[in-house]
Amino acid sequence: MKVLGIESSCDETGIAIIDTQTGELQQRLYSQIERHREYGGVVPELASRDHVAKAAPMIEELLGHYGGIEQIDGVVYTRGPGLMGALMVGASIARALAWSRDLPLLGVHHMEGHLLAPMLSDDPPEFPFVALLVSGGHTLLVDVEAFGQYRILGESLDDAVGEAFDKTAKLLGLPYPGGPELAALAATIKHTDLVFPRPMVDRPGLDFSFSGLKTFALNTMQKYSPLDPHKRAEIALAFEIAVVETLQIKCQRALKQTGHTRLVIAGGVGANTRLRKRLDVMTRKMGATVHFPALEYCTDNGAMIAYAGGLRLQAGQRDVDVHDVLPRWSLEDLPALAG
């Protein structure tokens, strides 16, 4: 089954075609980072316009590789969560393509796409596992028993990890997107005596809170103002270490609580080098394993949507009626499907 996937939840236009039988995958990705950088963050209206301009040519070019829409057996798209206007662009294009050829159509949960992205690797994890989803405005720990069987163990009560990285980077005067810039600044030094708090690790549970850590960073900047370059790097390093250690502690708790021996990390923050190293060491000590998606699948992409949607199409799920896009949508609301 050849499935066309369309991802347009935020500021990346991702198009992919996957053959669910052979595993062959072709994808195209366009990032809007440069367009939004001058504003210091994503402007929803501009994001929607860019999807309108870029998606159709990308789809046409990719379909040409396979010999046209006649070779496609199903169409899937990101239904949510995400920006309302951006989601509507992808949904409208997907519906038009599917209805024009009477093809099966399905809206996919963006976070399920991220959760399953490590399955695209040469050494995919087996079920069950704990998943740490750290993408954009989402920070979730999820108990994954099987495909479609998800139980949220913990989530952020305020800022998600990615948001905290971007906001702290902005306070440090770093350009958008701030997360990678902050990590790069932190990597310029080896050590700092600054110690930032590890939020909510001194209490039971698996929820997160990162807004206070951002405020602590701001107060530290004001304390040492005006900042010299080395102190800026120290603040970046102390902040990154605090975030990584907080995530590590919560992941360790989740593995012990569930009894699972596999940890899956997905989403943009999953590309962070310090986080990867820390979780690799932790899981080895526990006798567990950690699985990361390839770097190209950490950020939003069409491949993860095509893969997740393809599994659900094969399991018989379809969009029977016209569904609204869902800017807010819980993983726990998804139907459990065998497969």
PyMOL commands that set and color helices and strands:
alter all, ss='L'
color gray80, all
select helices_A, chain A and resi 33-37+44-66+69-71+84-101+110-120+161-171+178-186+211-223+229-258+268-271+273-286+295-297+302-314+331-333
alter helices_A, ss='H'
color red, helices_A
select strands_A, chain A and resi 2-7+12-19+25-31+74-80+105-109+129-135+138-146+149-155+262-266+289-291
alter strands_A, ss='S'
color yellow, strands_A
deselect
rebuild
show_as cartoon
